Amino acid sequence: MQLGFVSAVLKDQSLEEILRFAAETGYGCVEVMCWPSASAQMQNAGPCHLDVTRLGPEDQRQIRALCKHFGVNISALGYYPNPLSADAEEAKVACSHLHQVIEAAAVLGIGLVTTFVGRDHRKSVDENWPRFLETWHPLIQHAEQLGVRVAIENCPMLFADDQWPGGKNLATTPAIWRKMFDAIPSANFGLNLDPSHLIWQQIHPAHAIHGFRDRLFHVHAKDARIDALALNEHGVLSNPRLWHTPKLPGLGDLNWGAFFGSLGDVGYSGPVTVEVEDRSFQGSLERRHASLVQSYRYLQQFVS
């Protein structure tokens, strides 16, 4: 396994600065965010550390040279929109750009894209299913043709007021993953597993890992803390923002030793990238750098 981090935490730094920091800290890889370059104008958009719409031969050479110079790999190209959005234009833009991210992963020889399946949060899973099939069959077929794997993350995306109660991502539970992989049985379609979302859903990480060992393409390292008093007050049917807090690895309720033990049991040897959403470390660049240093020092004990 190789430790890395999600580049979104250093949204105001360049790819070169991010790779340099990764190397200096000890990380071996970075999951690089590839939102549209005009994403600053988009709602719920993320950073663009690699513009997939501008990948000429010289751009490709420079990216490869940077990775070689710092000795840091790109674990995956990340883009987390809502391809099944209730807003038709948003969904169209998401699918179009996701095609380009897949193509960039092929051109750069990275071979892996991390993303969300998406969801129309106003509808049930069954009501979303026809659109899931209509949207994702061609996306995975496109990835297959280019030799790229697509790893979908399991975040329910139901923390904001406009996401409640359905959430904006279908791929939340083992039962739904199983249904998705049965419907699209491609070997290029798998999981970017984030254990923090299993914790507050009361899903044991070992169950997810052992049940989907052949679909584990990428792993996020993020913890979650459950406020027992708040949970007793509001109950599990309330918005999880009331009793759940994202934390750095080791600062929440996940048993990281057991988690890495389960990954080892199934032979997982891929990237494990730190995703920082801990509000205690938001704000200054110094604090965000500190969050990655602290996470590396904690997780290093589990990775040879």
C-alpha positions as CSV (number, residue, x, y, z in Angstrom):
1,M,0.0,0.0,0.0
2,Q,1.1,3.6,-0.7
3,L,0.0,6.6,1.4
4,G,-1.1,9.7,-0.4
5,F,-3.6,12.6,0.0
6,V,-6.4,14.2,-1.9
7,S,-5.1,17.4,-3.5
8,A,-8.3,19.3,-2.7
9,V,-7.0,20.2,0.7
10,L,-4.3,22.4,-1.0
11,K,-6.8,24.0,-3.4
12,D,-4.8,27.2,-3.6
13,Q,-1.5,25.6,-4.5
14,S,-0.1,24.4,-7.9
15,L,0.5,20.8,-8.9
16,E,4.2,21.4,-8.6
17,E,3.9,22.8,-5.0
18,I,1.6,19.9,-4.0
19,L,4.0,17.2,-5.3
20,R,6.9,19.0,-3.6
21,F,5.1,19.0,-0.3
22,A,4.1,15.4,-0.7
23,A,7.7,14.4,-1.3
24,E,9.0,16.4,1.7
25,T,6.3,14.9,4.0
26,G,6.9,11.3,2.9
27,Y,3.8,10.7,0.8
28,G,4.2,8.5,-2.2
29,C,1.2,9.6,-4.2
30,V,-1.5,12.3,-4.7
31,E,-5.1,12.0,-5.9
32,V,-5.2,15.0,-8.2
33,M,-8.4,17.0,-8.6
34,C,-9.5,17.7,-12.1
35,W,-12.6,19.9,-12.0
36,P,-13.3,22.1,-15.0
37,S,-11.0,25.0,-15.0
38,A,-13.9,27.4,-14.8
39,S,-15.2,25.6,-11.7
40,A,-14.9,28.6,-9.5
41,Q,-18.2,29.7,-11.0
42,M,-19.9,26.3,-10.5
43,Q,-22.0,25.5,-7.4
44,N,-20.4,22.8,-5.2
45,A,-17.3,22.8,-7.5
46,G,-13.8,21.6,-6.6
47,P,-10.3,22.7,-7.5
48,C,-8.5,22.1,-10.8
49,H,-4.9,21.0,-10.2
50,L,-4.7,19.3,-13.6
51,D,-6.6,20.8,-16.6
52,V,-7.7,17.7,-18.6
53,T,-8.9,20.0,-21.5
54,R,-5.3,21.1,-22.1
55,L,-3.1,18.0,-22.3
56,G,-0.9,18.5,-25.3
57,P,2.4,16.6,-25.7
58,E,4.3,19.3,-23.8
59,D,1.8,19.3,-20.9
60,Q,2.0,15.6,-20.6
61,R,5.8,15.7,-20.6
62,Q,5.8,18.4,-17.8
63,I,3.4,16.4,-15.6
64,R,5.5,13.2,-16.0
65,A,8.7,15.1,-15.3
66,L,7.2,16.6,-12.1
67,C,6.2,13.2,-10.8
68,K,9.6,11.7,-11.6
69,H,11.5,14.7,-10.1
70,F,9.7,14.5,-6.8
71,G,9.3,10.7,-6.8
72,V,5.5,11.0,-6.2
73,N,2.9,9.2,-8.3
74,I,-0.6,10.4,-9.3
75,S,-2.8,7.7,-7.7
76,A,-5.9,8.8,-9.7
77,L,-7.5,11.7,-11.4
78,G,-10.4,12.9,-9.1
79,Y,-13.6,14.6,-10.2
80,Y,-16.7,14.3,-7.9
81,P,-19.8,15.9,-9.6
82,N,-23.4,14.7,-9.8
83,P,-23.9,12.9,-13.2
84,L,-27.5,12.1,-12.2
85,S,-28.4,15.6,-11.0
86,A,-32.0,16.7,-11.1
87,D,-30.6,19.8,-13.0
88,A,-30.3,18.5,-16.6
89,E,-27.5,21.0,-17.5
90,E,-25.5,20.1,-14.4
91,A,-25.7,16.4,-15.3
92,K,-24.7,17.1,-18.9
93,V,-21.6,19.1,-17.9
94,A,-20.7,16.4,-15.3
95,C,-20.9,13.5,-17.8
96,S,-19.1,15.5,-20.5
97,H,-16.2,16.4,-18.3
98,L,-16.0,13.0,-16.8
99,H,-15.4,11.6,-20.3
100,Q,-12.5,14.0,-20.6
101,V,-11.1,13.0,-17.2
102,I,-11.2,9.4,-18.3
103,E,-9.4,10.2,-21.5
104,A,-6.8,12.2,-19.6
105,A,-6.2,9.2,-17.3
106,A,-5.5,7.1,-20.4
107,V,-3.2,9.6,-22.0
108,L,-1.1,10.1,-18.9
109,G,-0.9,6.3,-18.2
110,I,-2.6,6.7,-14.8
111,G,-5.4,4.4,-15.6
112,L,-7.7,5.3,-12.7
113,V,-10.5,7.9,-12.2
114,T,-12.2,8.6,-8.8
115,T,-15.7,10.0,-8.8
116,F,-19.3,9.9,-7.7
117,V,-22.2,7.9,-9.3
118,G,-24.5,10.8,-8.5
119,R,-28.3,10.9,-7.7
120,D,-31.4,12.9,-8.1
121,H,-32.0,13.4,-4.3
122,R,-35.7,14.0,-4.8
123,K,-36.2,10.3,-5.9
124,S,-35.7,6.9,-4.4
125,V,-33.0,4.5,-5.4
126,D,-35.4,2.5,-7.6
127,E,-36.6,5.7,-9.3
128,N,-33.0,6.7,-10.0
129,W,-32.1,3.3,-11.4
130,P,-33.1,3.9,-15.1
131,R,-31.0,7.0,-15.2
132,F,-28.1,5.2,-13.5
133,L,-28.1,2.6,-16.2
134,E,-28.6,5.0,-19.0
135,T,-25.7,7.2,-17.8
136,W,-23.2,4.7,-16.5
137,H,-23.2,2.0,-19.1
138,P,-21.7,4.3,-21.7
139,L,-19.3,5.9,-19.2
140,I,-17.9,2.5,-18.2
141,Q,-17.8,1.3,-21.8
142,H,-15.8,4.4,-22.6
143,A,-13.4,3.7,-19.8
144,E,-13.0,0.1,-20.8
145,Q,-12.1,1.0,-24.4
146,L,-9.3,3.3,-23.0
147,G,-8.1,0.8,-20.4
148,V,-9.1,3.1,-17.5
149,R,-10.7,1.9,-14.3
150,V,-13.4,4.1,-12.6
151,A,-13.7,4.0,-8.8
152,I,-16.9,5.4,-7.2
153,E,-16.8,6.8,-3.7
154,N,-19.4,5.8,-1.1
155,C,-20.2,9.2,0.4
156,P,-24.0,9.7,0.7
157,M,-23.7,13.4,0.0
158,L,-26.6,14.3,2.2
159,F,-25.0,16.8,4.7
160,A,-26.2,20.1,3.2
161,D,-29.8,21.2,3.5
162,D,-30.4,20.9,-0.2
163,Q,-29.2,17.3,-0.2
164,W,-31.4,16.0,2.6
165,P,-33.0,13.5,2.9
166,G,-32.1,11.5,-0.3
167,G,-28.5,12.6,-0.8
168,K,-26.8,13.2,-4.1
169,N,-25.0,9.9,-4.4
170,L,-26.5,6.4,-5.0
171,A,-23.5,4.3,-4.1
172,T,-23.8,4.4,-0.3
173,T,-24.2,0.8,0.9
174,P,-23.0,-2.8,0.1
175,A,-26.5,-3.7,-1.1
176,I,-26.5,-0.9,-3.6
177,W,-22.9,-1.6,-4.7
178,R,-23.8,-5.2,-5.3
179,K,-26.8,-4.2,-7.4
180,M,-24.6,-1.7,-9.4
181,F,-21.9,-4.2,-10.1
182,D,-24.4,-6.9,-11.1
183,A,-25.9,-4.5,-13.6
184,I,-22.6,-3.3,-14.9
185,P,-20.2,-6.3,-14.4
186,S,-17.2,-4.6,-16.0
187,A,-13.8,-5.3,-14.3
188,N,-13.2,-1.5,-14.9
189,F,-16.0,-0.5,-12.5
190,G,-15.1,-0.5,-8.8
191,L,-14.9,1.3,-5.5
192,N,-13.0,4.2,-3.9
193,L,-13.8,3.2,-0.4
194,D,-14.0,5.8,2.3
195,P,-14.4,4.2,5.7
196,S,-15.7,7.3,7.5
197,H,-19.0,7.0,5.8
198,L,-19.4,3.4,6.9
199,I,-18.8,4.4,10.5
200,W,-21.8,6.7,10.9
201,Q,-24.0,4.4,8.8
202,Q,-23.1,1.6,11.3
203,I,-21.6,-0.6,8.5
204,H,-18.6,-2.6,9.7
205,P,-15.6,-1.8,7.4
206,A,-14.5,-5.4,7.3
207,H,-17.9,-6.4,5.8
208,A,-17.4,-3.9,3.0
209,I,-13.8,-4.8,2.4
210,H,-14.2,-8.6,2.4
211,G,-17.4,-8.5,0.4
212,F,-15.9,-6.4,-2.4
213,R,-12.2,-7.3,-2.4
214,D,-12.2,-7.5,-6.2
215,R,-13.7,-4.0,-6.5
216,L,-11.3,-2.1,-4.3
217,F,-9.5,0.2,-6.7
218,H,-8.7,3.1,-4.3
219,V,-9.1,3.9,-0.6
220,H,-9.7,7.2,1.2
221,A,-8.3,7.8,4.7
222,K,-10.8,9.8,6.7
223,D,-12.2,9.3,10.2
224,A,-15.6,10.2,11.7
225,R,-16.6,11.0,15.3
226,I,-20.1,10.2,16.5
227,D,-21.4,12.5,19.3
228,A,-23.3,10.0,21.4
229,L,-25.2,12.7,23.4
230,A,-26.4,14.4,20.2
231,L,-27.3,11.1,18.6
232,N,-29.4,10.2,21.7
233,E,-31.1,13.5,21.4
234,H,-31.8,13.5,17.6
235,G,-31.8,9.8,16.6
236,V,-30.4,8.1,13.4
237,L,-33.3,9.5,11.2
238,S,-32.1,13.1,11.7
239,N,-29.6,14.9,9.5
240,P,-26.2,13.4,10.4
241,R,-24.7,16.9,10.6
242,L,-26.4,17.0,14.0
243,W,-24.3,14.2,15.5
244,H,-21.5,13.4,13.1
245,T,-18.1,15.1,12.5
246,P,-15.4,14.3,9.9
247,K,-12.0,14.0,11.5
248,L,-8.4,13.3,10.6
249,P,-7.3,9.6,10.8
250,G,-7.0,8.6,14.4
251,L,-9.2,11.4,15.8
252,G,-12.5,9.6,15.3
253,D,-14.2,6.3,16.0
254,L,-12.6,4.1,13.3
255,N,-10.3,1.3,14.4
256,W,-7.5,1.9,11.9
257,G,-5.4,-1.1,12.9
258,A,-8.4,-3.4,12.1
259,F,-9.1,-1.5,8.9
260,F,-5.6,-1.9,7.5
261,G,-5.7,-5.5,8.7
262,S,-8.7,-6.2,6.7
263,L,-7.2,-4.5,3.6
264,G,-4.2,-6.7,4.1
265,D,-6.3,-9.8,4.5
266,V,-7.9,-9.3,1.0
267,G,-4.5,-8.5,-0.6
268,Y,-5.2,-4.8,-1.2
269,S,-1.9,-3.1,-2.3
270,G,-3.2,0.2,-3.8
271,P,-3.2,3.8,-2.7
272,V,-4.7,5.0,0.6
273,T,-5.2,8.8,0.3
274,V,-5.9,11.2,3.2
275,E,-9.0,13.3,2.6
276,V,-9.1,16.3,5.0
277,E,-12.5,17.5,6.0
278,D,-11.7,18.0,9.7
279,R,-13.0,21.5,10.5
280,S,-10.3,21.9,13.2
281,F,-7.7,22.1,10.4
282,Q,-9.5,24.4,7.9
283,G,-8.4,27.9,7.2
284,S,-4.7,28.7,6.8
285,L,-2.4,26.9,4.5
286,E,-0.2,26.2,7.5
287,R,-3.0,24.4,9.3
288,R,-3.9,22.4,6.2
289,H,-0.2,21.4,5.8
290,A,-0.2,20.4,9.5
291,S,-3.2,18.1,9.0
292,L,-1.4,16.2,6.3
293,V,1.8,15.9,8.3
294,Q,-0.2,14.6,11.3
295,S,-2.2,12.2,9.2
296,Y,1.0,10.8,7.6
297,R,2.7,10.3,10.9
298,Y,-0.3,8.4,12.3
299,L,-1.0,6.2,9.3
300,Q,2.6,5.3,8.6
301,Q,2.5,2.8,11.4
302,F,0.1,0.7,9.4
303,V,1.8,0.8,6.1
304,S,5.2,-0.9,5.5
